[in-house]
Amino acid sequence: MRNIKFKKIAILASVLLLQPMLSPSSFALAKKKAPMKAYSFIVEGGKASQAECDGERKLPKLKRLKEYSKASSYMGSELQSPEIKGKANEEMWKHVFKTKEACNSVLAKTPSTLENKTVKGAKPELPPDDSADSDNDGDQTDGPDTE
């Protein structure tokens, strides 16, 4: 009799404890409390050095700059202190946006150091062409000639 009573209490307790954890509303609360995701790009000396915005969860203290304040979903900018100093008097800024589309559109309008590399005529390095070597390999035989 005690065994049956104990089983009933154990089942009741597990149902009462598990039900709030498994209900759909608890998942909604967990989603709500998740940190907001933002997208950013870095500009050094007035030129961006990347082609696409990066996602991040941890938001720094932001300062709003006038030049980007008209952009949609602009959250603010943070002055970076790089470990390796570039040219003298060049500031490094990280600009943060709420949506990736808005971030990428502003990044596309920003002058880029990537464009300067292609404009100067620097050709990307290609691996050596091995097709000439492979043609000669087919003509050679490994074993002695037997006729």
Rosetta blueprint (number, residue, H / E / L):
1 M L
2 R H
3 N H
4 I H
5 K H
6 F H
7 K H
8 K H
9 I H
10 A H
11 I H
12 L H
13 A H
14 S H
15 V H
16 L H
17 L H
18 L H
19 Q H
20 P H
21 M H
22 L H
23 S L
24 P H
25 S H
26 S H
27 F H
28 A H
29 L H
30 A H
31 K H
32 K H
33 K H
34 A L
35 P L
36 M L
37 K L
38 A E
39 Y E
40 S E
41 F E
42 I E
43 V E
44 E E
45 G L
46 G L
47 K E
48 A E
49 S L
50 Q L
51 A L
52 E L
53 C L
54 D E
55 G E
56 E E
57 R L
58 K L
59 L L
60 P L
61 K L
62 L L
63 K E
64 R L
65 L L
66 K L
67 E L
68 Y L
69 S L
70 K L
71 A L
72 S L
73 S L
74 Y E
75 M E
76 G E
77 S E
78 E E
79 L E
80 Q E
81 S L
82 P L
83 E L
84 I L
85 K L
86 G L
87 K L
88 A L
89 N L
90 E L
91 E L
92 M E
93 W E
94 K E
95 H E
96 V E
97 F E
98 K L
99 T L
100 K H
101 E H
102 A H
103 C H
104 N H
105 S H
106 V H
107 L H
108 A H
109 K H
110 T L
111 P L
112 S E
113 T H
114 L H
115 E H
116 N H
117 K H
118 T H
119 V H
120 K L
121 G L
122 A L
123 K L
124 P L
125 E L
126 L L
127 P L
128 P L
129 D L
130 D L
131 S H
132 A H
133 D H
134 S H
135 D H
136 N H
137 D H
138 G H
139 D H
140 Q L
141 T L
142 D L
143 G L
144 P L
145 D L
146 T L
147 E L
